[in-house]
Amino acid sequence: MKRIGLLSDTHSYWDERYPHYFSECDEIWHVGDFGNIEIADKLREIKHGENNIILRGVYGNIDGDIVRREFPEVLRFKCEEVEVLMKHIGGYPGRYDRSIYWQLTHKPPQLFISGHSHILKVMYDRLYGFLHINPGAAGLYGQQPVRTLVRFTIDGKDIKDLEIIELKGSEKGE
């Protein structure tokens, strides 16, 4: 069983509450637009007990060379028994981006995660049989009405206990 912390679109903004919300997680997944490598470095410092939390991520459209050297554009991996596919610009059920469409439709994962829109979405794609999650935006940049994080559990082949965390009280005036 793995507890996952999920975020996207930090745009170089570090919120001191990230460690609080992610310290009970086994892994943190960042779906692009880190903004700078320091965000990744700080996420790697978060501990679950005495162990550092594993950080997985993909780069986004605003990320520069340093982030792009460390993180791929597309990441496909297994977590427990769930095949996961991550890409920053990916769209959502019924409106997938052309750059990922073939992978989603010809070799569907069980879980597809994208960012970019700054809009929190959790949708099941009935046509291709997988769950899609966009965690919204965790940073200050953008038009999102509220900043969000997501936590969930992968237990074998089950994705469960999904939580939406609203980050109120930031500099956005929430």
C-alpha contacts under 8 A as a table, 3 or more apart, distances in Angstrom:
res1	aa1	res2	aa2	distance
1	M	80	E	6.96
1	M	153	T	7.00
1	M	154	I	5.78
1	M	155	D	4.33
1	M	156	G	6.54
2	K	25	C	7.42
2	K	26	D	5.83
2	K	27	E	7.40
2	K	79	C	7.77
2	K	80	E	7.40
2	K	153	T	5.64
2	K	154	I	5.27
2	K	155	D	6.41
3	R	24	E	7.35
3	R	25	C	4.71
3	R	26	D	5.27
3	R	27	E	6.66
3	R	151	R	7.25
3	R	152	F	5.91
3	R	153	T	4.44
3	R	154	I	6.46
4	I	25	C	5.37
4	I	26	D	6.13
4	I	27	E	5.09
4	I	28	I	5.75
4	I	29	W	7.20
4	I	151	R	5.54
4	I	152	F	5.37
4	I	153	T	5.91
4	I	154	I	7.51
5	G	21	Y	7.88
5	G	22	F	5.73
5	G	25	C	6.00
5	G	27	E	6.30
5	G	28	I	4.59
5	G	29	W	6.19
5	G	149	L	7.48
5	G	150	V	6.00
5	G	151	R	4.57
5	G	152	F	6.83
6	L	28	I	5.81
6	L	29	W	4.89
6	L	30	H	6.00
6	L	31	V	7.70
6	L	135	P	6.51
6	L	149	L	6.04
6	L	150	V	5.02
6	L	151	R	5.98
7	L	10	T	7.73
7	L	28	I	7.89
7	L	29	W	6.48
7	L	30	H	5.03
7	L	31	V	6.33
7	L	135	P	5.58
7	L	136	G	7.30
7	L	137	A	6.96
7	L	138	A	6.22
7	L	148	T	7.52
7	L	149	L	5.22
7	L	150	V	6.51
8	S	30	H	5.30
8	S	31	V	4.73
8	S	32	G	5.63
8	S	33	D	6.63
8	S	34	F	7.28
8	S	115	G	5.76
8	S	116	H	7.57
8	S	118	H	7.96
8	S	135	P	6.31
8	S	136	G	6.45
8	S	137	A	5.34
8	S	138	A	5.97
8	S	139	G	7.94
8	S	149	L	7.97
9	D	31	V	7.26
9	D	32	G	6.01
9	D	33	D	4.64
9	D	34	F	6.05
9	D	35	G	7.81
9	D	115	G	6.95
9	D	116	H	6.66
9	D	118	H	6.98
9	D	136	G	7.50
9	D	137	A	4.86
9	D	138	A	5.86
9	D	139	G	5.86
10	T	13	Y	5.31
10	T	14	W	7.22
10	T	33	D	6.26
10	T	34	F	5.30
10	T	35	G	6.62
10	T	39	I	7.91
10	T	137	A	6.46
10	T	138	A	4.99
10	T	139	G	3.80
10	T	140	L	7.18
10	T	141	Y	7.79
11	H	33	D	5.61
11	H	34	F	5.30
11	H	35	G	4.17
11	H	36	N	7.49
11	H	62	I	7.96
11	H	139	G	5.63
11	H	140	L	7.30
11	H	141	Y	6.44
12	S	34	F	5.92
12	S	35	G	4.21
12	S	36	N	5.49
12	S	38	E	7.78
12	S	39	I	6.38
12	S	139	G	7.31
13	Y	35	G	7.76
13	Y	39	I	7.49
13	Y	139	G	5.26
13	Y	140	L	6.62
14	W	18	Y	7.79
14	W	39	I	6.61
14	W	139	G	7.42
15	D	18	Y	5.82
15	D	139	G	7.91
16	E	19	P	6.72
16	E	20	H	7.83
17	R	20	H	5.12
17	R	21	Y	6.37
18	Y	21	Y	5.31
18	Y	22	F	5.98
18	Y	43	L	8.00
19	P	22	F	5.11
19	P	23	S	5.45
19	P	43	L	7.66
19	P	46	I	5.71
19	P	47	K	7.96
20	H	23	S	5.66
21	Y	24	E	7.19
22	F	25	C	5.22
22	F	28	I	7.28
22	F	46	I	7.42
23	S	46	I	6.26
23	S	47	K	5.73
23	S	48	H	4.96
23	S	49	G	7.68
23	S	53	I	7.98
24	E	48	H	5.59
24	E	49	G	7.98
25	C	28	I	7.02
25	C	48	H	6.42
25	C	53	I	7.08
26	D	48	H	6.66
26	D	53	I	5.43
26	D	54	I	6.58
27	E	53	I	5.25
27	E	54	I	4.59
27	E	55	L	5.84
27	E	56	R	7.46
28	I	43	L	7.60
28	I	53	I	6.80
28	I	54	I	6.20
28	I	55	L	4.92
28	I	56	R	6.34
29	W	55	L	5.88
29	W	56	R	4.83
29	W	57	G	5.42
30	H	34	F	7.55
30	H	55	L	7.59
30	H	56	R	6.43
30	H	57	G	4.64
30	H	58	V	6.75
31	V	57	G	5.61
31	V	58	V	5.46
31	V	59	Y	7.03
31	V	60	G	7.33
31	V	86	M	6.80
31	V	87	K	6.59
31	V	88	H	5.38
31	V	113	I	7.26
31	V	114	S	6.05
31	V	115	G	5.65
32	G	57	G	6.66
32	G	58	V	5.15
32	G	59	Y	4.37
32	G	60	G	4.05
32	G	61	N	7.63
32	G	63	D	7.56
32	G	87	K	7.66
32	G	88	H	5.21
32	G	115	G	6.80
32	G	116	H	7.57
33	D	59	Y	6.13
33	D	60	G	4.29
33	D	61	N	6.40
33	D	62	I	5.57
33	D	63	D	5.54
33	D	88	H	7.67
33	D	116	H	7.62
34	F	37	I	7.01
34	F	39	I	6.25
34	F	40	A	7.16
34	F	59	Y	7.20
34	F	60	G	7.23
34	F	63	D	6.45
34	F	67	V	7.70
35	G	39	I	7.50
35	G	62	I	6.49
35	G	63	D	5.44
35	G	64	G	7.67
36	N	39	I	6.02
36	N	40	A	7.62
36	N	63	D	6.82
36	N	64	G	7.44
36	N	66	I	7.79
36	N	67	V	6.63
37	I	40	A	5.23
37	I	41	D	6.29
37	I	66	I	6.72
37	I	67	V	5.63
38	E	41	D	4.86
38	E	42	K	6.09
39	I	42	K	5.23
39	I	43	L	6.20
40	A	43	L	5.09
40	A	44	R	6.21
40	A	55	L	7.73
41	D	44	R	5.14
41	D	45	E	6.56
42	K	45	E	5.11
42	K	46	I	6.97
43	L	46	I	5.55
43	L	55	L	7.12
44	R	47	K	7.92
44	R	52	N	6.61
44	R	53	I	6.30
44	R	54	I	6.93
44	R	55	L	6.13
45	E	52	N	6.40
45	E	53	I	7.59
46	I	52	N	6.06
46	I	53	I	6.16
47	K	50	E	6.11
47	K	51	N	5.38
47	K	52	N	4.40
47	K	53	I	5.56
48	H	51	N	5.33
48	H	52	N	6.15
48	H	53	I	6.11
57	G	71	F	5.96
57	G	72	P	7.49
57	G	75	L	7.50
57	G	86	M	7.83
58	V	71	F	5.02
58	V	72	P	5.09
58	V	73	E	5.25
58	V	74	V	6.18
58	V	75	L	6.55
58	V	86	M	6.93
58	V	87	K	6.27
58	V	88	H	6.62
59	Y	63	D	6.04
59	Y	67	V	6.47
59	Y	68	R	5.74
59	Y	71	F	5.65
59	Y	72	P	6.06
59	Y	73	E	5.41
59	Y	87	K	7.92
59	Y	88	H	6.72
60	G	63	D	5.41
60	G	73	E	7.28
60	G	88	H	5.27
60	G	89	I	7.33
60	G	116	H	7.50
61	N	88	H	7.65
61	N	89	I	7.94
63	D	66	I	7.96
63	D	67	V	5.96
63	D	68	R	6.64
64	G	67	V	5.73
64	G	68	R	6.15
65	D	68	R	4.92
65	D	69	R	5.96
66	I	69	R	5.28
66	I	70	E	6.64
67	V	70	E	5.26
67	V	71	F	6.04
68	R	71	F	5.25
68	R	72	P	6.37
68	R	73	E	7.63
69	R	72	P	7.44
72	P	75	L	6.37
73	E	87	K	6.21
73	E	88	H	7.39
74	V	85	L	7.28
74	V	86	M	5.75
74	V	87	K	4.89
74	V	88	H	7.87
75	L	84	V	7.92
75	L	85	L	5.74
75	L	86	M	5.14
75	L	87	K	6.73
76	R	83	E	7.15
76	R	84	V	5.55
76	R	85	L	4.43
76	R	86	M	6.42
77	F	83	E	5.83
77	F	84	V	5.40
77	F	85	L	6.74
78	K	81	E	6.33
78	K	82	V	5.50
78	K	83	E	4.49
78	K	84	V	5.90
79	C	82	V	5.32
79	C	83	E	6.50
79	C	84	V	7.06
79	C	154	I	7.26
80	E	154	I	6.74
80	E	155	D	6.67
80	E	156	G	5.11
80	E	157	K	6.80
81	E	155	D	7.91
81	E	156	G	4.99
81	E	157	K	4.72
82	V	109	P	7.74
82	V	110	Q	5.88
82	V	111	L	7.11
82	V	154	I	7.52
82	V	156	G	7.10
82	V	157	K	5.25
82	V	158	D	7.56
83	E	109	P	5.12
83	E	110	Q	5.36
83	E	111	L	6.42
84	V	109	P	5.64
84	V	110	Q	6.23
84	V	111	L	4.84
84	V	112	F	5.93
84	V	113	I	7.59
85	L	109	P	6.14
85	L	111	L	6.34
85	L	112	F	4.88
85	L	113	I	6.27
86	M	112	F	5.92
86	M	113	I	4.78
86	M	114	S	5.85
87	K	90	G	5.78
87	K	100	I	7.81
87	K	113	I	6.58
87	K	114	S	5.15
87	K	115	G	7.39
88	H	113	I	7.90
88	H	114	S	4.84
88	H	115	G	4.82
88	H	116	H	5.77
89	I	97	D	6.82
89	I	114	S	6.10
89	I	115	G	6.15
89	I	116	H	5.58
90	G	96	Y	5.69
90	G	97	D	4.96
90	G	99	S	7.47
90	G	100	I	6.20
90	G	113	I	7.88
90	G	114	S	5.36
90	G	115	G	7.25
91	G	95	R	5.57
91	G	96	Y	4.19
91	G	97	D	5.14
91	G	114	S	6.99
92	Y	95	R	5.27
92	Y	96	Y	5.20
92	Y	123	M	7.81
92	Y	132	H	6.84
93	P	96	Y	6.27
93	P	123	M	7.19
93	P	124	Y	7.51
93	P	125	D	5.48
93	P	132	H	7.42
96	Y	100	I	7.09
96	Y	101	Y	5.83
97	D	100	I	5.82
97	D	101	Y	6.01
98	R	101	Y	5.04
98	R	102	W	7.62
99	S	102	W	7.67
100	I	103	Q	5.56
100	I	104	L	6.36
101	Y	104	L	5.22
101	Y	105	T	6.10
102	W	105	T	5.26
102	W	106	H	5.68
102	W	107	K	7.73
103	Q	106	H	5.52
103	Q	107	K	5.39
103	Q	108	P	6.47
104	L	107	K	5.78
104	L	108	P	4.54
104	L	109	P	6.87
104	L	128	Y	7.73
105	T	108	P	5.58
105	T	128	Y	6.52
108	P	128	Y	6.53
108	P	129	G	7.60
108	P	130	F	7.12
109	P	112	F	6.44
109	P	130	F	6.44
110	Q	129	G	7.17
110	Q	130	F	4.61
110	Q	131	L	6.28
111	L	130	F	5.55
111	L	131	L	4.89
111	L	132	H	5.90
111	L	133	I	7.69
112	F	130	F	7.09
112	F	131	L	6.21
112	F	132	H	4.74
112	F	133	I	6.45
113	I	132	H	5.72
113	I	133	I	4.93
113	I	134	N	5.82
114	S	132	H	7.78
114	S	133	I	6.59
114	S	134	N	5.11
114	S	135	P	7.80
115	G	118	H	6.62
115	G	134	N	5.19
115	G	135	P	6.64
115	G	136	G	6.49
115	G	137	A	7.68
116	H	136	G	7.86
116	H	137	A	7.99
117	S	136	G	7.00
118	H	135	P	7.80
118	H	136	G	4.32
118	H	137	A	4.58
118	H	142	G	7.14
118	H	143	Q	7.58
118	H	144	Q	5.84
119	I	134	N	7.03
119	I	135	P	7.32
119	I	136	G	4.40
119	I	137	A	6.91
119	I	144	Q	6.57
120	L	133	I	7.70
120	L	134	N	5.32
120	L	135	P	4.94
120	L	136	G	3.90
120	L	137	A	7.53
120	L	148	T	7.31
121	K	132	H	7.67
121	K	133	I	5.74
121	K	134	N	5.01
121	K	135	P	6.66
121	K	136	G	7.15
122	V	131	L	7.39
122	V	132	H	5.75
122	V	133	I	4.56
122	V	134	N	6.40
122	V	135	P	8.00
123	M	131	L	6.00
123	M	132	H	5.20
123	M	133	I	6.56
124	Y	129	G	7.23
124	Y	130	F	5.90
124	Y	131	L	4.42
124	Y	132	H	5.90
125	D	128	Y	5.74
125	D	129	G	5.46
125	D	130	F	5.38
125	D	131	L	6.08
125	D	132	H	6.99
126	R	129	G	4.97
126	R	130	F	7.09
135	P	148	T	6.48
135	P	149	L	5.83
135	P	150	V	5.77
136	G	144	Q	7.82
136	G	147	R	6.98
136	G	148	T	5.72
136	G	149	L	7.18
137	A	140	L	7.94
137	A	144	Q	7.05
137	A	147	R	5.41
137	A	148	T	5.77
137	A	149	L	7.51
138	A	147	R	4.93
138	A	148	T	5.32
138	A	149	L	6.29
138	A	167	L	7.76
139	G	147	R	6.70
140	L	147	R	7.52
140	L	171	E	7.41
140	L	172	K	6.45
144	Q	147	R	6.69
146	V	166	E	6.55
146	V	167	L	6.87
146	V	168	K	7.02
146	V	174	E	7.14
147	R	166	E	5.86
147	R	167	L	5.24
147	R	168	K	7.19
148	T	164	I	6.85
148	T	165	I	5.48
148	T	166	E	4.68
148	T	167	L	5.77
149	L	164	I	6.08
149	L	165	I	5.03
149	L	166	E	6.67
149	L	167	L	7.61
150	V	162	L	7.09
150	V	163	E	5.64
150	V	164	I	4.80
150	V	165	I	5.95
151	R	161	D	7.82
151	R	162	L	5.70
151	R	163	E	5.10
151	R	164	I	6.70
151	R	165	I	7.82
152	F	159	I	7.10
152	F	160	K	6.00
152	F	161	D	5.21
152	F	162	L	4.18
152	F	163	E	6.13
153	T	158	D	7.98
153	T	159	I	5.79
153	T	160	K	5.24
153	T	161	D	5.80
153	T	162	L	6.92
154	I	157	K	6.88
154	I	158	D	5.62
154	I	159	I	4.65
154	I	160	K	6.39
155	D	158	D	5.11
155	D	159	I	6.51
155	D	160	K	7.62
159	I	162	L	7.85
167	L	170	S	7.06
168	K	174	E	5.05
169	G	172	K	7.58
169	G	173	G	6.32
169	G	174	E	4.83
170	S	173	G	5.90
170	S	174	E	5.96
171	E	174	E	7.40
